């Protein structure tokens, strides 16, 4: 993604940014086509480079993704503070080994918490579904395809 962001024109960067945020006065003036002072143009050019970097940064994306979730969770829990800083974390799983390690950690949580004795006994976990599937994905996919085909002829 960083390479892609580098290829965007300044207008593309600002268009993409203003789909997410209103931005400061210089950005709002650009959007309204009322930008007229040299100082505002210089500010806008600095902001474009900041926005270009942020739009191409996975860490910035994760921050933007996590923030509304954290705000909602804090509102529901009636608390303030950094929701993700201590107990909850976002972690990139960059290899199959990392993915399997994470899956094993999550699948064993009910056992560690003494909710069940074995992963097979744990309700609401992916390991239980993998061991004894209750959902037939192949059948559901076939049914959906058949339904779409029938709708075409109606």
C-alpha positions in Angstrom: 0.0 0.0 0.0 2.7 2.6 0.7 3.9 2.3 -2.9 0.4 2.8 -4.2 -0.1 5.9 -2.0 3.1 7.4 -3.5 1.5 7.1 -7.0 -1.6 9.2 -6.1 -1.9 12.8 -7.2 -2.3 15.4 -4.5 -6.0 15.7 -5.4 -6.4 11.9 -5.0 -4.8 12.0 -1.6 -7.1 14.8 -0.4 -10.2 13.2 -1.9 -9.4 9.9 -0.1 -8.6 11.7 3.2 -11.8 13.8 3.1 -13.9 10.7 2.7 -12.7 9.9 6.2 -12.1 13.3 7.9 -13.0 16.9 7.3 -9.5 18.1 8.0 -8.3 21.6 9.1 -9.3 24.9 7.5 -6.8 24.6 4.6 -8.3 21.2 3.6 -11.9 22.5 4.0 -11.0 25.5 1.8 -9.5 23.2 -0.8 -12.6 21.1 -0.8 -14.8 24.2 -1.2 -12.4 25.6 -3.9 -11.8 28.7 -1.8 -8.1 28.3 -1.0 -6.4 31.6 -1.8 -3.4 32.5 0.4 0.1 31.3 -0.1 0.3 30.3 3.6 -2.7 28.1 3.2 -1.3 26.5 0.0 1.9 25.7 1.9 -0.1 24.3 4.8 -2.1 22.2 2.4 1.1 20.8 0.8 2.5 19.8 4.2 -0.8 18.1 5.0 -0.9 16.3 1.7 2.4 14.6 2.6 1.2 13.7 6.1 -2.0 12.3 4.7 -0.2 10.4 1.9 2.0 8.7 4.6 -1.0 7.9 6.8 -3.1 6.5 4.0 -0.3 4.1 3.1 0.5 3.1 6.7 -1.0 -0.2 8.1 -0.4 1.0 11.7 -2.5 4.2 11.0 -5.2 2.0 9.5 -5.3 -0.2 12.6 -5.5 2.9 14.8 -8.5 4.2 12.8 -10.1 0.8 12.9 -9.6 0.2 16.6 -10.6 3.7 17.8 -14.4 3.6 17.3 -14.5 0.0 18.7 -12.6 1.2 21.8 -14.9 4.2 22.2 -18.0 2.0 21.9 -16.6 -0.6 24.4 -15.6 2.2 26.9 -19.1 3.7 26.6 -20.7 0.3 27.2 -18.4 -0.4 30.1 -18.9 3.1 31.5 -15.2 3.7 31.7 -12.5 5.9 30.1 -8.9 5.3 29.1 -7.0 3.3 26.6 -9.1 0.2 25.8 -6.4 -1.5 23.7 -3.3 -0.6 25.8 -3.2 -3.3 28.3 -5.5 -6.3 27.9 -6.4 -6.1 24.2 -4.0 -5.8 21.4 -3.9 -5.9 17.6 -1.2 -8.1 16.3 -0.3 -8.8 12.6 -0.1 -12.5 12.0 2.5 -12.6 9.3 3.2 -16.4 9.0 1.3 -19.6 9.1 3.1 -20.4 12.4 1.9 -17.2 13.9 -1.6 -17.8 12.8 -1.6 -21.4 14.3 -0.1 -20.1 17.5 -2.8 -17.5 17.8 -5.5 -20.0 17.0 -4.2 -22.4 19.7 -4.0 -19.6 22.2 -7.6 -18.6 21.5 -8.9 -22.2 21.4 -7.3 -23.0 24.8 -8.7 -19.9 26.6 -11.9 -21.7 27.8 -9.7 -24.6 29.2 -7.3 -22.1 31.0 -10.4 -20.3 32.4 -11.8 -23.6 33.8 -14.9 -23.2 31.7 -14.4 -26.7 30.2 -11.9 -29.5 30.5 -11.0 -29.9 26.9 -11.2 -27.8 23.8 -13.8 -30.2 22.3 -16.1 -29.3 25.2 -15.8 -25.5 24.7 -18.9 -23.8 23.3 -18.7 -20.8 20.9 -15.1 -21.6 19.8 -13.7 -22.3 16.3 -12.0 -25.4 17.5 -15.3 -27.1 18.4 -16.6 -26.2 14.9 -13.4 -27.6 13.3 -13.6 -30.8 15.3 -17.4 -31.4 14.9 -18.8 -29.1 12.2 -22.4 -28.0 12.7 -22.4 -25.9 9.5 -22.0 -27.4 6.1 -20.3 -24.7 4.1 -20.3 -26.7 0.8 -24.1 -27.3 1.1 -24.8 -23.7 2.0 -22.7 -22.5 -1.0 -24.5 -24.9 -3.3 -27.9 -23.8 -2.0 -27.0 -20.1 -2.5 -25.9 -20.7 -6.1 -29.1 -22.6 -6.8 -31.2 -19.7 -5.2 -29.4 -17.1 -7.4 -30.0 -19.2 -10.5 -33.7 -19.5 -9.7 -33.9 -15.7 -9.2 -32.5 -15.1 -12.6 -35.4 -17.0 -14.2 -38.1 -15.3 -12.1 
